[in-house]
Amino acid sequence: MKLTTSFITKWFLLIGKIEGYSYLILLGIAMPLKYILNEPKYVRLFGTVHGILFVLFMVLQLLMLLKVKMSFKKAAIAFLLSLLPFGTFFLKRLV
């Protein structure tokens, strides 16, 4: 499989969106369940899923830098957006 720029960009945006949803689930559902109902298992589950998606997002961001030639400034903004709730939903504006 050849990694074309459109393929990388498509997956960067898709995984960014899914990672954003997983972050919202972690913060909005799993964390309250842990601290209000004393149910830490959901944080472990969604934290693991979110962690895997975040690492995949970072790999795709590196590919965006190296293969798609995304500027370092835009890559830095994309990284900062990934740390904010709802942030990754604005990635399309960078690409």
C-alpha positions in Angstrom: 0.0 0.0 0.0 1.4 3.4 -1.0 1.0 6.2 1.5 -0.3 9.0 -0.7 -0.8 12.5 0.7 -4.5 12.2 0.4 -4.5 8.8 2.2 -2.5 10.2 5.1 -4.5 13.3 5.3 -7.8 11.4 5.3 -6.7 9.1 8.1 -5.1 12.0 10.1 -8.5 13.8 10.1 -10.5 10.6 10.8 -8.3 9.4 13.7 -8.2 12.9 15.0 -12.0 13.0 15.2 -12.3 9.6 16.8 -9.5 10.5 19.3 -11.5 13.6 20.1 -14.6 11.6 20.8 -12.7 9.2 23.0 -11.3 12.1 25.0 -14.8 13.5 25.5 -16.0 10.1 26.6 -13.0 9.8 29.0 -13.5 13.2 30.5 -17.3 13.4 30.4 -18.4 9.9 31.3 -15.6 7.7 32.6 -14.0 10.3 35.0 -17.4 11.2 36.6 -18.2 7.5 37.0 -14.9 7.0 38.7 -15.2 9.9 41.1 -18.9 10.0 41.7 -19.8 6.3 41.6 -16.4 4.8 42.5 -16.2 2.9 39.2 -12.6 3.1 38.0 -12.9 0.3 35.4 -14.3 2.7 32.8 -11.3 5.0 33.1 -9.1 2.0 32.5 -11.1 0.9 29.5 -11.6 4.3 27.8 -8.2 5.6 28.9 -6.5 2.7 27.1 -8.6 3.2 24.0 -7.9 6.9 24.1 -4.2 6.3 24.6 -3.9 4.0 21.6 -5.8 6.5 19.5 -3.6 9.3 20.7 -0.4 7.4 19.8 -1.8 6.6 16.4 -2.8 10.3 15.9 0.8 11.3 16.8 2.2 8.8 14.2 -0.1 10.2 11.6 0.9 13.7 12.6 4.6 12.8 12.0 3.6 11.4 8.6 1.8 14.7 7.9 5.0 16.6 8.7 7.3 14.3 6.7 5.2 13.1 3.8 2.5 15.7 3.3 4.9 18.5 4.2 2.6 20.1 6.8 4.4 23.1 8.3 5.8 22.8 11.8 3.6 25.7 13.0 0.4 23.8 11.8 1.7 20.6 13.4 2.3 22.3 16.7 -1.2 23.8 16.5 -2.6 20.3 15.8 -0.8 18.9 18.8 -2.1 21.6 21.0 -5.6 21.0 19.7 -5.3 17.3 20.6 -4.8 18.3 24.2 -8.0 20.3 24.4 -11.5 18.9 24.6 -13.2 19.5 21.2 -9.9 20.6 19.8 -9.4 17.9 17.2 -12.7 18.8 15.7 -11.0 21.8 14.2 -8.2 20.0 12.5 -9.8 20.3 9.1 -9.1 24.0 9.2 -5.4 23.3 9.4 -5.2 20.9 6.4 
